[in-house]
Structures are given as structure tokens and as C-alpha cells.
Amino acid sequence: MHKPKMRPAARKKGGELVLFLFLAAFGFCMLYPFLWMFFTSFKPLNQVYTSGLLRHDWVFQNYAEVWGKMNILSGLKASAVFSVGLTVSQMLTSAMAGYAFSKIRFPLRSACFSILLASMAIPYVTIMLPQFMMLERFGLVTSGPWGYIIPRLAGGAATIFFVRQYCYGIPDSLIESAKIDGAGQGRIFFRIILPLLVPVVTIQGLFQFIYIWNDYLGPSIFLIDQDWWTIQLFVARFSSGQIGSAGAANIPMQMTVAVIVTLPLLALFFYAQKHIVNSVIASGVKE
């Protein structure tokens, strides 16, 4: 007696259900550390490991104590200034370089691009000390934030590579038409190319913003003036007990600081996610 065969529609729904359950379980595993961090920030110290996520005494005083012991507003302001300013500068220079390497013919173009890609293999720690000594010789390390800002104004090789690959999808006919109308390279880039690069620039800019916001090594070396300390420097010193002696042993207060630092990134991601999708849909180029 033959068993009835499963219909293709039922088989498809079953596969989609299995995939959904797998992705849901994977997503929960990825989200659980943040949930533990968030709910632990509302726990008293003696219930950190003895209570669940929700079944504990809710303490809201941790945020008030952290706000009073740390100069959070100063750290958030400095991190925002560096992250926004450097991201905009890096995305603009990367867009220019990617456009030049893909659409402008000049001598040794391939060799220059190969050298640029080879620079990705050089670890930052190998050039960190020479860079610091050079900037200190020019007096930029002790003159505010310039020692941290200047080496990071230009975009990196990875971002330039992604922009270059994206530029290959832009028809050359657009550039040729603009040249026939008398437009120069500057006008072509800012009026035609840059609006078409919105999707890749937005995505790479989001990643770069997150990297600069979370950067600790660079600010710890080049930002000597406490007025320009980023939020990551305040967090590190609070966690080690240098700022607020109770922070080193108080897990809920450390989680409180971590929540405060993470929330701006989450808000930025959810805001930029919608614009990334819209820009990808609306910025297609038809030949």
C-alpha cells in the first residue's frame, strides 16, 4: 500500500516553519546577552546571579548613581562629535577615491589600487608607535583632539574597495553625457555620482560610525585632555575603579553604563535600516 505523497505546498510550508524556528532560536541566542545586560542593570548587587531576568527586585537607582559618578554627557558629546565628523569625512574621501579608481583613467591606476589593498594587511599596532611619535613631534598630541582626528580623516582601503566595486555598476554613458554638456569632474561627482552612491555610502558609514563609537585604543593613546575623552574611556576607567571606586565590583552599575553606551547605537541602527532599504530601492540606475 503506497503512502500518500506530501504535496509541494505542504512541503514548502514545513520547510519555511523549520527555517523560521531555527532563525528564531538563533536570534534569541544573539539577543540574550543584551537582554541579560539590560535587566541586570535594574538588579541589586546581591541578586545578580541568584535571580532570573524578570524575577528580582527592581532597582532604578543604578542609573542615578552612574550619572552622578561619571561625566557621561561629556563622553557622549565627544563620541558623537568624533563619530559623526570622522564618518562624514571618511565616506566623502572614500567615495571620491572609489570613483577615481573605477571611472577615471590615470597612470599607474592599477598599481596604486594594489598598494592600497596591500595596506589592509598591515596591523594598526605596527604603525601606532611611529604615528604617535610623528604627531607628537608636530605638537598635535598635546593640542586637543587633533592627534586623534587627523590620521582618521581619510577613508580606509576596505571602504574604498566597496565603493569602487559599486561604481562599476554605474553606466559610463551618464558620465560621457555630462562631459558632452560641459560638466567637469567635480560637478559630475557631486551632481551625478554621489547621489547614486547613497546605498553603499550609507551602509559603510553605519559600520564606520559603530567602529569609531566603540574605539578605545585610539582615544586612549591620542586623547590626553580629559575634556575630549570619549564615552569608551569613561567606561573603561569606571569599570576599573579609577572613576567611582564602587564601579569595579558592582556588576549592575557596569551593566548600566553598558546600556547607556549601547542605546545610541541601537537607535541609529533601527533608524538607518529603513533608509538603507529605501535607498537601495530608490537609487537603481537603468541603462
ABEGO torsion letter per residue (X at the ends): XBBBBBBAAAAAAAAAAAAAAAAAAAAAAAAAAAAAAAAAAABBAAAAAABBAABBBBBAAAAAAAAAABBAAAAAAAAAAAAAAAAAAAAAAAAAAAAAAAABBBBGAAAAAAAAAAAAABBAAAAAAAAAAAAAAAGAAABEAAAAAAAAABBBAAAAAAAAAAAAABBAAAAAAAAAAGBBAAAAAAAAAAAAAAAAAAAAAAAAAAAAAABAAAAAAABABAAABBAAAAAAAAAAGABGAAAAABAAAAAAAAAAAAAAAAAAAAAAAAAAAAAAAAABBBX
